[in-house]
Amino acid sequence: MRHGAEAGDEMPESRSDGPPSPARTTPRPDGIEVVELAGAERERAVPVLKEGFEGIYRWHAKRTLRTATWVRAASLGGEIVGVSVLERLEPEVGYIYYLSVALAHRREGLGAVLLDDALELFRRENASVAYGAAEDDNAASIALFRSRGFRLVERKELSFRDGGLGACGLRSRMTLVGGEVLLGLRLGPSA
């Protein structure tokens, strides 16, 4: 799985015609605390990334873990059970590189908790847009992003600076590969 939630971590999609409320959050399961991992502490997230990714994605997730702006972890009694790897691509742009949940803790809503935490962080940091990506056949990841108001971003779309969600000039920094879709969410007014 790439750039998204693990199967079973999605929350039910809203039944309304409009997008869900941008402030929607998932209650945290009992005992779960979301914490920042800095420096050498980030290595504690490697087992969760190894369970969630294979091949080049696993390699890239571990490499990105060491250089990303933020690494947030869902912790249960001090054990890392989920991780989000987040980047600031521009002062007004947040990017969710990876979300992963330990196999033993899937289907508990932790992917949603980590995504909500990432969006809260981006808002606190005054980002105006957030992006995430998923393999085009990863229905669980796409459903999770959509449940928070993300939508598919087309390649020829107007830039986020011009009122759209286009990511022209940012896609190469997102390291998108064939077979992935980009999703975007406007968090607030453009700077």
C-alpha positions as CSV (number, residue, x, y, z in Angstrom):
1,M,0.0,0.0,0.0
2,R,1.3,3.4,-0.9
3,H,0.6,6.8,0.5
4,G,-2.6,5.9,2.3
5,A,-4.5,4.0,4.9
6,E,-4.4,0.3,5.4
7,A,-7.4,-1.7,4.4
8,G,-10.1,-1.5,7.0
9,D,-8.9,1.8,8.5
10,E,-11.4,3.8,6.4
11,M,-14.4,5.3,8.0
12,P,-17.8,5.1,6.3
13,E,-18.3,7.8,3.7
14,S,-20.7,10.6,4.3
15,R,-24.2,10.0,2.8
16,S,-24.7,13.7,2.1
17,D,-24.5,15.2,-1.3
18,G,-21.7,17.7,-0.3
19,P,-18.2,17.0,1.0
20,P,-17.8,16.0,4.7
21,S,-17.0,18.7,7.2
22,P,-13.3,19.6,7.0
23,A,-13.2,19.5,10.8
24,R,-14.4,15.8,11.0
25,T,-12.4,13.7,13.3
26,T,-12.4,10.2,14.5
27,P,-12.6,9.4,18.2
28,R,-9.3,7.9,19.4
29,P,-9.5,4.3,20.5
30,D,-8.9,3.8,24.2
31,G,-5.2,4.3,25.2
32,I,-4.1,5.7,21.8
33,E,-1.9,8.7,21.9
34,V,-0.6,10.5,18.8
35,V,3.0,11.7,19.3
36,E,5.8,13.3,17.3
37,L,8.8,11.2,16.6
38,A,12.0,13.2,16.1
39,G,15.6,12.2,15.4
40,A,16.6,8.7,16.3
41,E,13.1,8.1,17.8
42,R,11.9,7.7,14.2
43,E,13.5,4.3,13.9
44,R,10.8,3.1,16.2
45,A,8.4,3.4,13.3
46,V,10.3,1.1,11.0
47,P,8.5,-2.1,12.0
48,V,5.1,-0.6,11.2
49,L,6.4,0.6,7.8
50,K,7.8,-2.9,7.1
51,E,4.4,-4.5,7.8
52,G,2.6,-2.0,5.6
53,F,4.8,-1.8,2.5
54,E,6.7,-4.0,0.1
55,G,9.6,-3.5,-2.4
56,I,10.4,0.0,-3.6
57,Y,7.6,1.4,-1.4
58,R,9.1,0.0,1.7
59,W,12.6,1.3,0.8
60,H,11.2,4.8,0.0
61,A,9.0,4.8,3.2
62,K,12.1,4.1,5.4
63,R,14.2,6.6,3.5
64,T,11.5,9.3,3.7
65,L,11.0,8.5,7.4
66,R,14.5,9.9,8.1
67,T,14.1,13.2,6.1
68,A,10.4,14.1,6.4
69,T,9.4,17.3,8.1
70,W,7.1,15.4,10.6
71,V,6.7,11.8,11.6
72,R,3.7,11.2,13.8
73,A,2.9,7.9,15.6
74,A,-0.1,6.3,17.1
75,S,1.2,4.9,20.4
76,L,-0.5,2.3,22.6
77,G,1.3,1.9,26.0
78,G,4.5,3.1,24.4
79,E,4.3,0.7,21.4
80,I,4.1,2.3,18.0
81,V,1.0,0.9,16.3
82,G,0.6,3.4,13.4
83,V,2.6,6.0,11.7
84,S,2.2,9.0,9.4
85,V,5.1,10.5,7.4
86,L,4.3,14.1,6.5
87,E,6.1,16.8,4.5
88,R,5.8,20.5,3.9
89,L,6.3,20.9,0.2
90,E,5.8,24.7,0.3
91,P,4.8,27.0,3.2
92,E,1.2,26.5,2.2
93,V,1.3,22.9,1.1
94,G,1.2,19.8,3.3
95,Y,1.8,16.3,1.9
96,I,0.9,12.9,3.4
97,Y,3.7,10.7,2.2
98,Y,2.7,7.6,4.1
99,L,0.1,6.3,6.6
100,S,0.6,2.7,7.9
101,V,-1.0,0.7,10.7
102,A,0.5,-2.4,12.4
103,L,-1.2,-5.6,11.2
104,A,-2.4,-6.4,14.7
105,H,-4.2,-3.0,15.0
106,R,-5.9,-2.7,11.6
107,R,-9.7,-2.1,11.4
108,E,-9.5,0.0,14.6
109,G,-9.8,3.3,12.9
110,L,-6.1,4.3,13.4
111,G,-5.6,5.3,9.8
112,A,-8.4,7.8,10.2
113,V,-7.0,9.0,13.5
114,L,-3.6,9.6,11.9
115,L,-5.1,11.4,8.9
116,D,-7.2,13.6,11.1
117,D,-4.0,14.4,13.1
118,A,-2.1,15.3,9.9
119,L,-4.9,17.6,8.8
120,E,-4.9,19.3,12.2
121,L,-1.2,19.8,12.0
122,F,-1.3,21.2,8.5
123,R,-4.0,23.7,9.6
124,R,-1.9,24.7,12.7
125,E,1.0,25.3,10.3
126,N,-1.2,27.5,8.1
127,A,-1.2,25.2,5.1
128,S,-3.9,26.1,2.6
129,V,-3.9,22.7,0.8
130,A,-3.1,19.1,1.7
131,Y,-2.3,16.3,-0.7
132,G,-2.0,12.5,-0.4
133,A,-1.7,9.8,-3.0
134,A,-2.7,6.2,-3.3
135,E,-2.4,3.4,-5.8
136,D,-5.4,3.6,-8.1
137,D,-6.6,0.2,-7.0
138,N,-6.3,0.9,-3.2
139,A,-10.0,1.5,-2.5
140,A,-9.4,1.7,1.3
141,S,-6.9,4.5,1.0
142,I,-9.0,6.5,-1.5
143,A,-12.1,6.0,0.6
144,L,-10.3,7.3,3.7
145,F,-9.1,10.4,1.9
146,R,-12.5,11.0,0.4
147,S,-14.2,10.6,3.8
148,R,-12.2,13.7,4.9
149,G,-13.2,15.8,1.8
150,F,-10.2,15.0,-0.5
151,R,-10.9,14.7,-4.2
152,L,-9.0,13.4,-7.2
153,V,-6.7,16.0,-8.7
154,E,-6.4,16.1,-12.5
155,R,-3.0,16.8,-14.1
156,K,-4.3,19.7,-16.1
157,E,-6.2,21.3,-13.3
158,L,-5.7,24.9,-12.2
159,S,-3.0,25.4,-9.6
160,F,-3.9,25.5,-6.0
161,R,-2.7,29.1,-6.1
162,D,-5.2,29.9,-8.9
163,G,-8.2,28.4,-7.1
164,G,-7.9,24.8,-8.2
165,L,-6.1,21.9,-6.6
166,G,-3.5,21.4,-9.3
167,A,0.0,20.4,-8.1
168,C,2.0,21.6,-11.1
169,G,5.7,21.8,-10.0
170,L,5.0,19.7,-6.9
171,R,4.3,16.2,-8.4
172,S,8.0,15.3,-8.8
173,R,8.7,16.2,-5.1
174,M,5.8,14.0,-4.2
175,T,7.5,11.1,-6.0
176,L,4.3,9.9,-7.6
177,V,4.7,6.9,-9.8
178,G,2.5,5.3,-12.5
179,G,-0.6,3.7,-11.2
180,E,-1.1,6.3,-8.4
181,V,-3.8,8.9,-8.1
182,L,-3.3,12.3,-6.4
183,L,-5.9,13.5,-4.0
184,G,-6.2,17.1,-2.7
185,L,-8.1,19.0,-0.1
186,R,-8.3,22.8,0.3
187,L,-7.7,23.6,4.0
188,G,-8.2,27.3,3.9
189,P,-7.6,30.4,1.7
190,S,-4.6,30.6,-0.5
191,A,-1.7,32.7,0.9
